[in-house]
Amino acid sequence: MADLWLISVPLDKPSITSVEKLKHTIAKTNLASYFMFPIPDLKVSFVVTKGARGSHKNYALSKLDLLRYVTRFQWDKAKYPTTIPLSCLKDLINKVAKELKSRTSAYNGIKTSLQTLERKLHGNLQNRSLNDIVRKEDLVVSEYLTTLLVFVNRGSYFHWESTYECLSDLVVPRSSRKLVEDGEGGIFTVTLFKRAVSEFKAKAQNCKFLVREYCFDLEKKMQMEKNQLSVHQKEQYKGFVHWLKINFSELFVAWIHLKALRVFVESALRYGLPVRFQALLLQTTDRKHSKKLEDELSSLFMHLDPTATASKREVCLNCEWCLLQYNFLHKAEKINHS
């Protein structure tokens, strides 16, 4: 794991000398590798232009290509003409970010619905579907009689057996039978007259027995809905991942161009006009060397801002590649990556 530092220094004699010293120090101590980071001569006053924005070259960067792209960065003038305003890059990133939020929300909605159904169909006996447990012959359903399914905690089996007939005068004696059990409890049947169902449920609740609502048609409908959601989720996932692969590369390329643009603007503000600076990309050999490299930069470029302090830090952006802005001396930007 290493860090990438994007720095700029003015092309005055003291700074050029410091850059050469920095290269010598890097080569001697093996703190980092350095790469030239060419930034074109952008317009100081950005002109808002309408119409064509150049060709739209598509990028497809793998995980290994990301570092290669940054260390060999070249401004894409066809995709990002140097006359376009900063807002164009900002709009591009915001457009992808909004679509990402929309697609993520849609996919998570399907995923949540599927998980809810999964819990109902395959959870514990207090909540799960009973469709694969209960058979029609387990139930007595007639003009006057019905069968209820009751969840009883494992420690309350004896209490159930000795109590259920007393929960209503209209319970059929010895009608209870255990259908299935898990680690928490079991499902028992009880047959009674339909007009006594409300009374039985109320008294069962007082005894901490849970009467499960059950309907063959509803259970089958839930299973069908689960199957449909599973198919829909697979389709959404495939399309979502494909979209992410394409747009991550596009967004990453735009983001690096935005970093280059920011270095240009900051250099113009810090060093003045005309804009003459050199941008360098430093790749630390190990993240633990970052503090030592920071101290080395502070020492070499102290002449740029003697009043600055190396401890002043401001978090600018937090994303997959975390960016920190260091407001000291030479204006360094560090990109963490793995």
Residue, then its C-alpha position, 0 to 999 in steps of 0.5 A: m500500500a502506497d500514497l500518491w502525492l501531486i505537487s506543483v512548484p514554480l519555475d523559479k531558480p530556487s524552486i528548480t534547484s529544490v526539485e533537483k534536490l528532491k529527485h536526488t533525495i528520493a533516489k538516495t533514500n528510496l522514499a518514493s518514485y517521481f513522475m512528470f505530471p504534464i498539465p497544459d496551458l489552460k485558459v486563466s479566464f474560462v470561457v463558457t462555450k456551447g456546442a460540441r465538446g470534442s469526441h467522447k472517447n470511452y475508457a475501460l480501466s482495470k484496477l491495475d490500470l488506475l495507477r498506470y493511468v495516473t503515473r502516465f497522465q496526459w490531458d485528453k484534449a479531445k474529450y476535455p478541450t482546454t477552453i471548457p469551463l470548470s463547470c463542465l467537468k463538475d456537471l459530468i461528475n454530478k450527472v454520473a453521481k446522480e445516476l449512481k444514487s438512482r440505480t443504487s436506490a432501485y437495486n437496494g429496494i429490490k434487495t430489501s424486498l427480497q430479504t424481507l420475503e426470505r425472512k418470511l419464507h425461511g426464518n424461524l417458526q415465529n415468522r417464516s412461511l409454513n407452506d412447506i410444513v402444513r398440509k391440507e390434511d393437517l387442517v380441519v376446515s368446515e362450515y363451523l370448525t377451523t384449525l389454528l396454528v400456534f407457535v409455542n416456546r420450547g419451554s412452554y410445551f407442558h403449559w400448552e398441553s395443559t392449558y389450550e382446552c381451557l382457553s375457550d369452551l368451544v375448543v375441540p378436546r385433544s385436537s392439538r398436535k405438534l407439526v414441527e419444531d426448531g431450536e426456539g419452539g414448535i408449531f401446534t394445531v388446535t381445532l375449535f369453532k369459528r365463532a370462538v377464534s377471537e376469544f381464543k386468540a386473546k387468551a392465547q396471547n395472554c399466555k404468551f402463545l403466538v397464533r400464526e396467521y395462515c392461508f394457502d393462497l397467500e403462502k403460494k403468492m409469497q413464494m411466486e413473488k419471491n421467485q419473481l424478485s430473485v429473477h429481477q434482482k439478478e437482472q438488475y445486478k448484472g446491469f448495475v455491475h456493467w454500468l459501474k464498470i463503464n462509468f467508474s472508468e469515465l468518472f475516474v478519468a474526469w476526476i484526475h482531470l479535475k485534480a490537474l485542473r485544480v493544481f493549475v488554478e491553485s498554482a495560478l493563485r499561489y504563484g501568480l501570473p504568468v502561470r509557470f510551474q512544474a507538476l510532479l507526481l510522487q509515489t511513496t514506496d510505503r505508506k509509513h514513509s509519507k510523514k518523512l516525505e512530507d518533512e522533506l518537502s517542507s524543508l526543501f520548499m520552505h522558501l515558498d511560504p516561510t509562514a506556513t505550517a505543515s500541520k494545517r490540514e483540510v479534508c477536501l474529498n472522501c471517495e474510493w481514492c481518498l484525497l487530502q489537501y495539505n495547505f502548506l508551502h508547495k500545495a501538495e495533494k495526497i491520494n491514498h489507494s490500495 
